[in-house]
């Protein structure tokens, strides 16, 4: 009798663990709001340090290139979309090597907000499918969706670049954001205002790119808190 009770208890526990997994995309972990606050504060310091106080917003694309050369300490190189076993795809953009991915992301995060009204955008990019040097890329257009297709961001192999662009276009109409980080397997950026429904948004991200939960926040609840606290958006497909 005792053994049957134990087996029943184990079965019930297993059921609730599986239910939690199906609900949140992974096994539940208690949220750590203090850690999220600390990470947000760190990102804020990085952004503040990336752009000097006397920075003047460029009015033209050549001026943006000159500014990035000064901010990164590196010369521009033509940016191309890398392709596995295929010829690179040329573009009108230029890439500047940054000393770290932290600097590249901080520069792109701040610069895009400043220069997109002028008709340009920037994004951080790591070559070699994310394992090579980090760059800040400047593009002479405000259309970051064309950059996602140029980089050929995919979900290995699904969703396709076009599906990713379509998903983000729909989201942008409902909850405006900037895109400031584009890679072969990820897209990142920042929301521009308070989130209308962080819980629904977290579930939506989990459905589209579940790796951000299974390999990142570990629960949809944690993702909800992170989205609300940081206003960062991020999708990756491993």
Backbone as CSV, one residue per row, in Angstrom:
resi,resn,N_x,N_y,N_z,CA_x,CA_y,CA_z,C_x,C_y,C_z
1,UNK,0.833,-1.211,0.000,0.000,0.000,0.000,0.867,1.262,0.000
2,UNK,1.898,1.251,0.870,2.795,2.392,0.951,3.510,2.631,-0.359
3,UNK,3.908,1.523,-1.004,4.622,1.656,-2.275,3.721,2.277,-3.342
4,UNK,2.438,1.867,-3.360,1.507,2.414,-4.341,1.286,3.917,-4.118
5,UNK,1.242,4.329,-2.848,1.083,5.755,-2.551,2.272,6.559,-3.066
6,UNK,3.467,5.994,-2.867,4.687,6.665,-3.336,4.675,6.780,-4.856
7,UNK,4.290,5.668,-5.528,4.248,5.683,-6.988,3.225,6.695,-7.495
8,UNK,2.086,6.764,-6.797,1.055,7.740,-7.181,1.568,9.165,-7.016
9,UNK,2.257,9.423,-5.905,2.795,10.764,-5.647,3.815,11.146,-6.711
10,UNK,4.657,10.188,-7.081,5.665,10.451,-8.112,4.993,10.757,-9.440
11,UNK,3.949,9.996,-9.759,3.232,10.221,-11.020,2.588,11.599,-11.058
12,UNK,1.994,11.991,-9.919,1.372,13.312,-9.848,2.422,14.407,-10.018
13,UNK,3.558,14.241,-9.348,4.633,15.232,-9.458,5.136,15.327,-10.894
14,UNK,5.273,14.164,-11.540,5.734,14.153,-12.927,4.732,14.861,-13.833
15,UNK,3.437,14.626,-13.570,2.400,15.271,-14.375,2.516,16.797,-14.282
16,UNK,2.659,17.318,-13.061,2.725,18.767,-12.897,4.013,19.340,-13.490
17,UNK,5.105,18.563,-13.440,6.353,19.030,-14.051,6.195,19.137,-15.564
18,UNK,5.551,18.124,-16.184,5.339,18.152,-17.628,4.379,19.275,-17.996
19,UNK,3.325,19.463,-17.181,2.369,20.540,-17.453,3.057,21.890,-17.407
20,UNK,3.946,22.074,-16.430,4.693,23.328,-16.329,5.574,23.522,-17.549
21,UNK,6.204,22.430,-17.981,7.070,22.514,-19.163,6.264,22.949,-20.388
22,UNK,5.085,22.341,-20.575,4.254,22.673,-21.724,3.738,24.102,-21.627
23,UNK,3.460,24.573,-20.423,2.940,25.912,-20.246,3.984,26.971,-20.485
24,UNK,5.165,26.791,-19.952,6.187,27.836,-19.972,7.343,27.559,-20.910
25,UNK,7.377,26.422,-21.545,8.448,26.131,-22.479,9.651,25.497,-21.825
26,UNK,9.682,25.398,-20.513,10.775,24.754,-19.798,10.354,24.613,-18.352
27,UNK,11.164,23.946,-17.569,10.823,23.790,-16.166,10.981,25.124,-15.437
28,UNK,10.028,25.381,-14.560,9.928,26.685,-13.891,11.152,26.968,-13.029
29,UNK,11.610,28.189,-13.090,12.664,28.660,-12.179,12.172,29.956,-11.560
30,UNK,12.398,30.116,-10.280,11.947,31.336,-9.608,12.619,32.547,-10.249
31,UNK,11.835,33.570,-10.514,12.377,34.756,-11.138,13.312,35.490,-10.177
32,UNK,14.329,36.117,-10.739,15.305,36.850,-9.950,15.281,38.299,-10.426
33,UNK,14.387,39.078,-9.860,14.205,40.462,-10.305,15.453,41.292,-10.026
34,UNK,16.142,41.021,-8.917,17.361,41.770,-8.594,18.412,41.579,-9.686
35,UNK,18.536,40.353,-10.181,19.509,40.083,-11.239,19.129,40.819,-12.522
36,UNK,17.838,40.868,-12.811,17.379,41.591,-13.990,17.664,43.082,-13.846
37,UNK,17.402,43.634,-12.662,17.719,45.048,-12.404,19.208,45.310,-12.604
38,UNK,20.043,44.424,-12.086,21.491,44.614,-12.184,21.950,44.575,-13.634
39,UNK,21.390,43.654,-14.419,21.767,43.571,-15.828,21.312,44.812,-16.587
40,UNK,20.111,45.292,-16.284,19.616,46.499,-16.937,20.498,47.705,-16.615
41,UNK,20.913,47.804,-15.357,21.785,48.912,-14.952,23.125,48.843,-15.679
42,UNK,23.633,47.608,-15.840,24.893,47.428,-16.563,24.749,47.882,-18.013
43,UNK,23.660,47.480,-18.670,23.441,47.897,-20.048,23.316,49.412,-20.158
44,UNK,22.672,50.032,-19.198,22.524,51.485,-19.216,23.885,52.166,-19.118
45,UNK,24.759,51.647,-18.260,26.111,52.220,-18.128,26.897,52.038,-19.421
46,UNK,26.751,50.872,-20.053,27.464,50.612,-21.304,27.021,51.589,-22.389
47,UNK,25.706,51.824,-22.478,25.201,52.748,-23.493,25.687,54.171,-23.223
48,UNK,25.671,54.558,-21.950,26.096,55.909,-21.593,27.574,56.123,-21.901
49,UNK,28.380,55.071,-21.714,29.822,55.204,-21.927,30.206,55.140,-23.401
50,UNK,29.331,54.585,-24.244,29.683,54.372,-25.650,29.712,55.668,-26.448
51,UNK,28.839,56.589,-26.112,28.730,57.850,-26.852,29.224,58.990,-25.975
52,UNK,30.216,59.759,-26.426,30.737,60.867,-25.603,29.707,61.980,-25.441
53,UNK,29.809,62.767,-24.376,28.827,63.833,-24.114,28.748,64.879,-25.219
54,UNK,29.850,65.098,-25.933,29.871,66.141,-26.968,29.520,65.588,-28.350
55,UNK,28.962,64.380,-28.408,28.651,63.767,-29.690,27.603,64.579,-30.441
56,UNK,27.864,64.819,-31.716,26.936,65.547,-32.586,26.313,64.547,-33.546
57,UNK,24.988,64.529,-33.612,24.296,63.574,-34.475,24.599,63.882,-35.939
58,UNK,25.108,62.897,-36.693,25.441,63.144,-38.106,24.196,63.465,-38.934
59,UNK,24.359,64.371,-39.897,23.254,64.732,-40.790,23.300,63.972,-42.105
60,UNK,24.433,63.375,-42.425,24.585,62.663,-43.689,25.246,61.317,-43.435
61,UNK,25.143,60.434,-44.412,25.750,59.104,-44.253,27.276,59.192,-44.171
62,UNK,27.948,59.992,-45.004,29.403,60.134,-44.838,29.786,60.630,-43.444
63,UNK,28.970,61.529,-42.884,29.267,62.012,-41.526,29.087,60.892,-40.501
64,UNK,28.110,60.016,-40.729,27.931,58.872,-39.833,29.138,57.949,-39.902
65,UNK,29.668,57.718,-41.091,30.849,56.867,-41.234,32.050,57.473,-40.516
66,UNK,32.208,58.780,-40.644,33.309,59.467,-39.955,33.158,59.339,-38.438
67,UNK,31.932,59.495,-37.951,31.681,59.387,-36.513,31.986,57.972,-36.014
68,UNK,31.570,56.955,-36.765,31.822,55.578,-36.337,33.310,55.239,-36.382
69,UNK,34.011,55.787,-37.329,35.455,55.564,-37.377,36.107,56.123,-36.107
70,UNK,35.626,57.274,-35.668,36.161,57.881,-34.448,35.745,57.089,-33.206
71,UNK,34.496,56.633,-33.157,33.993,55.934,-31.972,34.593,54.533,-31.806
72,UNK,34.887,53.878,-32.920,35.411,52.507,-32.847,36.931,52.451,-32.968
73,UNK,37.532,53.498,-33.550,38.974,53.474,-33.786,39.367,52.556,-34.923
74,UNK,38.423,52.231,-35.807,38.741,51.352,-36.933,38.204,51.945,-38.224
75,UNK,38.817,51.555,-39.330,38.424,52.058,-40.637,37.242,51.263,-41.180
76,UNK,36.402,51.905,-41.992,35.254,51.194,-42.549,35.662,50.183,-43.619
77,UNK,34.939,49.079,-43.669,35.099,48.100,-44.738,33.714,47.834,-45.323
78,UNK,33.619,47.578,-46.618,32.297,47.297,-47.202,31.651,46.095,-46.519
79,UNK,30.372,46.240,-46.210,29.664,45.145,-45.538,29.006,44.238,-46.564
80,UNK,29.180,42.935,-46.363,28.572,41.948,-47.255,27.783,40.942,-46.427
81,UNK,26.731,40.412,-47.018,25.982,39.343,-46.376,26.683,38.019,-46.594
82,UNK,27.096,37.383,-45.507,27.797,36.105,-45.621,26.807,34.993,-45.969
83,UNK,27.257,34.045,-46.783,26.441,32.902,-47.156,27.291,31.640,-47.070
84,UNK,26.733,30.580,-46.525,27.458,29.306,-46.473,27.552,28.718,-47.874
85,UNK,28.765,28.456,-48.313,29.030,27.815,-49.605,28.478,28.613,-50.787
86,UNK,28.250,29.904,-50.590,27.778,30.759,-51.672,28.577,32.059,-51.656
87,UNK,28.475,32.797,-52.769,29.178,34.077,-52.854,28.553,35.083,-51.891
88,UNK,29.364,35.934,-51.246,28.814,36.977,-50.377,27.912,37.933,-51.158
89,UNK,26.961,38.532,-50.457,26.026,39.467,-51.085,26.464,40.890,-50.756
90,UNK,26.830,41.691,-51.748,27.293,43.062,-51.479,26.154,43.961,-51.012
91,UNK,26.519,45.079,-50.387,25.526,46.045,-49.926,26.116,47.448,-50.023
92,UNK,25.296,48.438,-49.683,25.759,49.821,-49.648,26.252,50.216,-48.256
93,UNK,26.287,49.257,-47.333,26.685,49.543,-45.968,28.171,49.367,-45.719
94,UNK,28.599,49.838,-44.534,29.996,49.705,-44.129,30.051,49.198,-42.688
95,UNK,31.071,48.390,-42.426,31.241,47.787,-41.104,32.493,48.337,-40.438
96,UNK,32.408,48.525,-39.113,33.528,49.023,-38.310,33.787,48.011,-37.210
97,UNK,34.996,47.511,-37.163,35.319,46.520,-36.141,35.364,47.177,-34.763
98,UNK,34.690,46.571,-33.806,34.672,47.070,-32.428,35.563,46.193,-31.560
99,UNK,36.047,46.762,-30.485,36.963,45.998,-29.634,36.245,44.911,-28.832
100,UNK,34.913,44.988,-28.767,34.152,43.970,-28.046,32.716,43.964,-28.546
101,UNK,32.020,42.860,-28.328,30.599,42.834,-28.682,29.810,43.786,-27.799
102,UNK,30.278,44.008,-26.574,29.606,44.954,-25.675,29.588,46.351,-26.277
103,UNK,30.733,46.802,-26.788,30.800,48.136,-27.384,29.964,48.195,-28.653
104,UNK,30.044,47.168,-29.485,29.268,47.149,-30.729,27.780,47.261,-30.442
105,UNK,27.303,46.504,-29.464,25.876,46.521,-29.127,25.463,47.859,-28.516
106,UNK,26.320,48.416,-27.656,25.997,49.697,-27.017,25.953,50.822,-28.042
107,UNK,26.915,50.830,-28.965,26.927,51.867,-29.999,25.688,51.768,-30.892
108,UNK,25.394,50.559,-31.350,24.251,50.377,-32.249,22.946,50.723,-31.548
109,UNK,22.841,50.355,-30.276,21.616,50.610,-29.524,21.326,52.103,-29.432
110,UNK,22.361,52.889,-29.198,22.176,54.334,-29.060,22.118,55.032,-30.413
111,UNK,23.021,54.653,-31.311,23.118,55.358,-32.582,21.863,55.219,-33.440
112,UNK,21.275,54.023,-33.444,20.112,53.831,-34.311,18.991,54.795,-33.954
113,UNK,18.780,55.018,-32.671,17.745,55.975,-32.262,18.055,57.382,-32.754
114,UNK,19.355,57.707,-32.792,19.757,59.058,-33.168,19.737,59.283,-34.673
115,UNK,20.136,58.284,-35.449,20.334,58.514,-36.883,19.192,58.006,-37.758
116,UNK,18.289,57.176,-37.215,17.197,56.685,-38.068,16.304,57.821,-38.567
117,UNK,16.020,58.839,-37.743,15.249,59.972,-38.284,15.954,60.681,-39.436
118,UNK,17.279,60.494,-39.546,18.037,61.096,-40.648,18.027,60.211,-41.893
119,UNK,17.488,58.982,-41.757,17.408,58.086,-42.909,18.433,56.978,-42.922
120,UNK,19.056,56.684,-41.761,20.069,55.628,-41.680,19.727,54.680,-40.520
121,UNK,20.436,53.569,-40.440,20.368,52.756,-39.230,21.696,52.041,-39.028
122,UNK,21.916,51.608,-37.801,23.115,50.843,-37.465,22.693,49.573,-36.744
123,UNK,23.563,48.572,-36.785,23.314,47.357,-36.013,24.637,46.681,-35.693
124,UNK,24.646,45.957,-34.595,25.830,45.179,-34.246,25.776,43.852,-34.981
125,UNK,26.954,43.355,-35.329,27.035,42.137,-36.141,28.326,41.411,-35.805
126,UNK,28.237,40.103,-35.644,29.426,39.273,-35.427,29.599,38.375,-36.640
127,UNK,30.749,38.451,-37.282,30.980,37.663,-38.484,31.212,36.203,-38.128
128,UNK,31.289,35.380,-39.155,31.549,33.956,-38.929,30.460,33.286,-38.130
129,UNK,29.195,33.573,-38.490,28.035,32.987,-37.800,28.073,33.247,-36.299
130,UNK,28.587,34.425,-35.941,28.551,34.819,-34.540,29.776,34.486,-33.727
131,UNK,30.788,33.875,-34.333,31.979,33.500,-33.563,33.194,34.338,-33.948
132,UNK,33.015,35.251,-34.912,34.129,36.081,-35.343,34.131,37.430,-34.658
133,UNK,34.906,38.370,-35.197,34.969,39.719,-34.607,33.607,40.399,-34.613
134,UNK,33.437,41.369,-33.716,32.188,42.124,-33.631,32.331,43.439,-34.382
135,UNK,31.266,43.821,-35.060,31.267,45.040,-35.865,30.031,45.882,-35.554
136,UNK,30.156,47.183,-35.844,28.992,48.053,-35.948,28.826,48.325,-37.436
137,UNK,27.640,48.050,-37.947,27.364,48.227,-39.375,26.478,49.445,-39.555
138,UNK,26.856,50.309,-40.490,26.057,51.480,-40.832,25.444,51.268,-42.205
139,UNK,24.137,51.494,-42.315,23.426,51.323,-43.577,22.769,52.649,-43.978
140,UNK,22.832,53.019,-45.269,22.279,54.310,-45.719,20.779,54.250,-45.974
141,UNK,20.061,53.586,-45.100,18.612,53.447,-45.206,18.051,53.229,-43.809
142,UNK,16.814,53.654,-43.548,16.215,53.395,-42.238,15.616,51.994,-42.130
143,UNK,15.658,51.216,-43.227,14.965,49.929,-43.308,15.821,48.793,-42.755
144,UNK,15.639,48.488,-41.460,16.415,47.388,-40.880,15.932,46.022,-41.354
145,UNK,14.731,45.940,-41.905,14.258,44.650,-42.406,15.062,44.197,-43.626
146,UNK,15.499,45.149,-44.436,16.357,44.793,-45.566,17.691,44.239,-45.068
147,UNK,18.141,44.712,-43.902,19.394,44.203,-43.333,19.222,42.776,-42.807
148,UNK,18.047,42.477,-42.250,17.790,41.095,-41.805,17.855,40.148,-42.993
149,UNK,17.286,40.565,-44.132,17.328,39.717,-45.321,18.731,39.670,-45.910
150,UNK,19.475,40.774,-45.825,20.853,40.788,-46.302,21.717,39.829,-45.494
151,UNK,21.589,39.891,-44.177,22.360,38.987,-43.314,21.868,37.549,-43.464
152,UNK,20.626,37.380,-43.920,20.005,36.063,-44.100,19.801,35.364,-42.765
153,UNK,19.242,36.108,-41.813,18.904,35.527,-40.521,17.866,34.431,-40.719
154,UNK,18.138,33.262,-40.165,17.195,32.149,-40.278,17.148,31.386,-38.957
155,UNK,16.147,30.524,-38.868,15.958,29.729,-37.657,16.508,28.328,-37.756
156,UNK,17.431,28.088,-38.664,18.162,26.809,-38.737,17.291,25.560,-38.848
157,UNK,16.498,25.392,-39.894,16.341,26.242,-41.075,15.062,27.076,-41.046
158,UNK,14.225,26.894,-40.035,12.948,27.602,-39.986,12.845,28.366,-38.669
159,UNK,12.308,29.585,-38.687,11.703,30.310,-39.795,12.731,30.888,-40.765
160,UNK,12.273,31.195,-41.966,13.131,31.803,-42.975,13.294,33.294,-42.689
161,UNK,14.198,33.932,-43.421,14.395,35.377,-43.256,13.101,36.135,-43.525
162,UNK,12.396,35.743,-44.569,11.146,36.431,-44.908,10.098,36.237,-43.813
163,UNK,10.047,35.059,-43.216,9.097,34.816,-42.126,9.460,35.622,-40.893
164,UNK,10.763,35.745,-40.623,11.219,36.555,-39.487,10.856,38.017,-39.703
165,UNK,11.101,38.518,-40.913,10.752,39.900,-41.233,9.251,40.116,-41.086
166,UNK,8.452,39.201,-41.607,7.000,39.329,-41.515,6.532,39.353,-40.063
167,UNK,7.114,38.492,-39.224,6.724,38.422,-37.814,7.049,39.720,-37.098
168,UNK,8.248,40.253,-37.342,8.641,41.499,-36.674,7.872,42.702,-37.216
169,UNK,7.535,42.704,-38.494,6.730,43.803,-39.040,5.369,43.859,-38.342
170,UNK,4.770,42.697,-38.151,3.475,42.644,-37.465,3.605,43.134,-36.034
171,UNK,4.661,42.677,-35.350,4.871,43.097,-33.971,5.104,44.600,-33.876
172,UNK,5.861,45.154,-34.811,6.190,46.581,-34.758,4.941,47.450,-34.871
173,UNK,3.965,47.010,-35.653,2.729,47.776,-35.782,1.964,47.830,-34.460
174,UNK,2.143,46.815,-33.635,1.417,46.737,-32.366,2.224,47.309,-31.200
175,UNK,3.555,47.142,-31.260,4.417,47.542,-30.149,5.727,48.059,-30.746
176,UNK,5.852,49.362,-31.029,7.020,49.895,-31.746,8.346,49.578,-31.053
177,UNK,9.376,49.392,-31.874,10.705,49.049,-31.371,11.762,49.477,-32.372
178,UNK,13.021,49.358,-31.980,14.146,49.500,-32.894,14.853,48.153,-32.977
179,UNK,15.430,47.871,-34.136,16.277,46.690,-34.316,17.723,47.169,-34.336
180,UNK,18.556,46.629,-33.459,19.934,47.116,-33.342,20.975,45.996,-33.310
181,UNK,20.541,44.750,-33.437,21.470,43.619,-33.387,20.950,42.561,-34.357
182,UNK,21.723,42.262,-35.401,21.295,41.312,-36.421,22.416,40.305,-36.665
183,UNK,22.073,39.035,-36.644,23.062,37.993,-36.891,22.470,36.879,-37.730
184,UNK,23.290,35.877,-37.999,22.830,34.763,-38.823,21.715,33.982,-38.144
185,UNK,21.687,34.013,-36.791,20.685,33.216,-36.080,19.947,34.008,-35.010
186,UNK,20.006,35.337,-35.075,19.341,36.126,-34.036,19.000,37.535,-34.525
187,UNK,18.047,38.133,-33.835,17.662,39.526,-34.047,17.393,40.130,-32.679
188,UNK,17.911,41.328,-32.446,17.704,41.980,-31.155,17.418,43.459,-31.317
189,UNK,16.866,44.051,-30.281,16.583,45.475,-30.320,15.988,45.953,-29.014
190,UNK,15.164,46.996,-29.102,14.614,47.595,-27.888,13.230,48.173,-28.184
191,UNK,12.296,47.918,-27.268,10.969,48.515,-27.392,11.043,50.000,-27.059
192,UNK,10.177,50.784,-27.672,10.241,52.235,-27.543,9.288,52.819,-26.506
193,UNK,8.471,51.993,-25.913,7.542,52.489,-24.910,7.111,51.380,-23.982
194,UNK,6.268,51.724,-23.037,5.776,50.731,-22.088,5.047,49.613,-22.829
195,UNK,5.252,48.385,-22.389,4.641,47.229,-23.041,3.164,47.138,-22.676
196,UNK,2.335,46.883,-23.674,0.896,46.843,-23.455,0.481,45.631,-22.627
197,UNK,1.084,44.475,-22.907,0.741,43.247,-22.200,1.982,42.364,-22.161
198,UNK,2.885,42.571,-21.191,4.141,41.819,-21.144,3.945,40.305,-21.102
199,UNK,2.908,39.836,-20.410,2.676,38.402,-20.330,2.348,37.808,-21.679
200,UNK,1.435,38.436,-22.414,1.074,37.952,-23.750,2.264,38.053,-24.698
201,UNK,3.058,39.118,-24.539,4.227,39.302,-25.391,5.258,38.200,-25.139
202,UNK,5.464,37.844,-23.871,6.409,36.776,-23.541,5.965,35.450,-24.149
203,UNK,4.677,35.162,-24.073,4.171,33.919,-24.668,4.349,33.931,-26.184
204,UNK,4.153,35.094,-26.763,4.307,35.226,-28.213,5.753,34.983,-28.646
205,UNK,6.706,35.548,-27.902,8.116,35.313,-28.198,8.474,33.846,-27.990
206,UNK,7.953,33.246,-26.950,8.252,31.839,-26.684,7.744,30.938,-27.810
207,UNK,6.607,31.283,-28.376,6.069,30.497,-29.489,6.928,30.633,-30.739
208,UNK,7.464,31.845,-30.972,8.195,32.105,-32.214,9.669,31.714,-32.121
209,UNK,10.274,31.955,-30.979,11.707,31.634,-30.821,11.919,31.058,-29.416
210,UNK,11.533,29.800,-29.193,11.542,29.204,-27.853,12.922,29.084,-27.210
211,UNK,13.993,29.198,-27.993,15.329,29.098,-27.399,15.599,30.200,-26.384
212,UNK,14.933,31.349,-26.528,15.177,32.424,-25.562,14.664,32.047,-24.177
213,UNK,13.757,31.076,-24.113,13.284,30.577,-22.824,14.037,29.319,-22.423
214,UNK,14.077,28.330,-23.321,14.694,27.044,-22.959,16.185,27.174,-22.671
215,UNK,16.866,28.125,-23.349,18.290,28.307,-23.124,18.619,29.629,-22.443
216,UNK,17.597,30.414,-22.162,17.841,31.735,-21.585,17.150,31.952,-20.267
217,UNK,15.940,32.511,-20.307,15.261,32.897,-19.070,14.755,31.713,-18.267
218,UNK,14.586,30.553,-18.911,14.165,29.295,-18.289,12.680,29.230,-17.948
219,UNK,11.950,30.317,-18.084,10.496,30.279,-17.937,9.900,31.482,-18.641
220,UNK,8.671,31.323,-19.086,7.978,32.430,-19.727,7.739,33.557,-18.732
221,UNK,7.505,33.196,-17.463,7.319,34.210,-16.430,8.572,35.076,-16.292
222,UNK,9.742,34.448,-16.283,10.984,35.211,-16.222,11.143,36.102,-17.448
223,UNK,10.771,35.572,-18.615,10.860,36.366,-19.835,9.935,37.577,-19.750
224,UNK,8.747,37.384,-19.214,7.811,38.502,-19.033,8.440,39.602,-18.183
225,UNK,9.057,39.215,-17.067,9.694,40.201,-16.187,10.841,40.898,-16.906
226,UNK,11.642,40.118,-17.626,12.788,40.694,-18.325,12.337,41.681,-19.398
227,UNK,11.311,41.319,-20.152,10.799,42.224,-21.174,10.291,43.522,-20.547
228,UNK,9.538,43.394,-19.484,8.962,44.564,-18.837,10.039,45.441,-18.211
229,UNK,11.016,44.816,-17.569,12.045,45.577,-16.857,13.060,46.207,-17.810
230,UNK,13.470,45.480,-18.840,14.556,45.941,-19.704,14.078,46.596,-20.986
231,UNK,12.908,46.181,-21.465,12.371,46.598,-22.760,13.267,46.180,-23.922
232,UNK,14.170,45.227,-23.660,14.938,44.628,-24.741,14.078,43.584,-25.430
233,UNK,14.275,43.427,-26.732,13.682,42.307,-27.440,14.810,41.477,-28.038
234,UNK,14.630,40.180,-28.062,15.666,39.305,-28.578,15.064,37.984,-29.014
235,UNK,15.469,37.533,-30.186,15.107,36.196,-30.658,16.361,35.514,-31.177
236,UNK,16.546,34.266,-30.799,17.590,33.482,-31.447,17.112,32.054,-31.639
237,UNK,17.745,31.423,-32.599,17.392,30.044,-32.955,18.685,29.245,-32.996
238,UNK,18.812,28.272,-32.094,20.073,27.527,-31.968,19.978,26.209,-32.731
